Amino acid sequence: MRVIQMNPSSEAPRERVSYPPPPKMSPPLSHRPAPIFDIKSFKKDDWILLSIIAVLMLEGSEDYILLCALGYLFIMGF
């Protein structure tokens, strides 16, 4: 008995297409690095989290786990 593996696709094999390399990006206009935190890009929820963190710190909260969790939410949401 002879066993032949068949192509599961009913279509004819496609030819490989080569694409040209992507164009090179132009160098940045200024040599200054972009700021890590751009205050102008903060949304409403970012300001709410920052204000909650600030109020807790100013009130002398010793719940460091809560402060770390709120800081984590702020950084991950950014």
C-alpha positions as CSV (number, residue, x, y, z in Angstrom):
1,M,0.0,0.0,0.0
2,R,1.4,3.4,-1.0
3,V,0.5,6.5,1.1
4,I,0.8,10.0,-0.4
5,Q,0.4,13.1,1.7
6,M,-2.0,15.4,0.0
7,N,-2.1,19.2,0.2
8,P,-5.1,20.1,2.5
9,S,-5.7,23.3,0.5
10,S,-7.6,23.0,-2.7
11,E,-5.9,26.1,-4.1
12,A,-2.8,26.0,-6.2
13,P,0.3,27.0,-4.3
14,R,0.8,30.8,-4.3
15,E,4.0,32.5,-5.5
16,R,6.0,34.3,-2.9
17,V,5.9,38.1,-3.3
18,S,8.9,40.2,-2.2
19,Y,8.1,43.6,-0.9
20,P,10.6,46.5,-1.0
21,P,12.1,47.5,2.4
22,P,10.3,50.1,4.3
23,P,11.4,53.7,3.8
24,K,13.8,55.1,6.4
25,M,12.5,57.5,8.9
26,S,13.8,61.1,8.8
27,P,15.9,62.2,11.8
28,P,14.0,64.2,14.5
29,L,13.9,67.9,14.0
30,S,15.3,68.7,17.5
31,H,17.9,67.0,19.5
32,R,16.0,67.2,22.7
33,P,14.5,63.9,24.0
34,A,10.7,63.8,24.4
35,P,9.6,64.3,28.0
36,I,8.6,61.1,29.8
37,F,5.4,62.7,31.3
38,D,3.6,65.2,29.1
39,I,1.2,67.0,31.4
40,K,-0.8,68.2,28.4
41,S,-1.7,64.6,27.5
42,F,-3.2,63.7,31.0
43,K,-6.8,62.7,30.9
44,K,-9.4,63.3,33.6
45,D,-8.8,59.9,35.3
46,D,-5.1,60.6,35.5
47,W,-5.8,63.9,37.4
48,I,-8.2,62.2,39.7
49,L,-5.6,59.5,40.6
50,L,-2.9,62.1,41.2
51,S,-5.2,64.2,43.4
52,I,-6.2,61.1,45.5
53,I,-2.5,60.2,45.9
54,A,-1.6,63.8,46.8
55,V,-4.4,64.1,49.4
56,L,-3.5,60.8,51.0
57,M,0.1,61.8,51.3
58,L,-0.7,65.3,52.6
59,E,-3.0,63.8,55.2
60,G,-0.2,61.6,56.5
61,S,-1.5,58.3,55.3
62,E,0.6,55.3,56.3
63,D,-1.2,52.9,54.0
64,Y,1.7,52.3,51.7
65,I,0.1,49.4,49.9
66,L,-2.8,51.7,48.9
67,L,-0.4,54.4,47.7
68,C,1.6,51.9,45.7
69,A,-1.6,50.5,44.1
70,L,-2.8,53.9,43.1
71,G,0.6,54.8,41.7
72,Y,0.6,51.5,39.8
73,L,-2.8,52.3,38.3
74,F,-1.6,55.8,37.3
75,I,1.5,54.5,35.6
76,M,-0.2,51.6,33.8
77,G,-3.1,53.8,32.7
78,F,-0.6,56.3,31.3
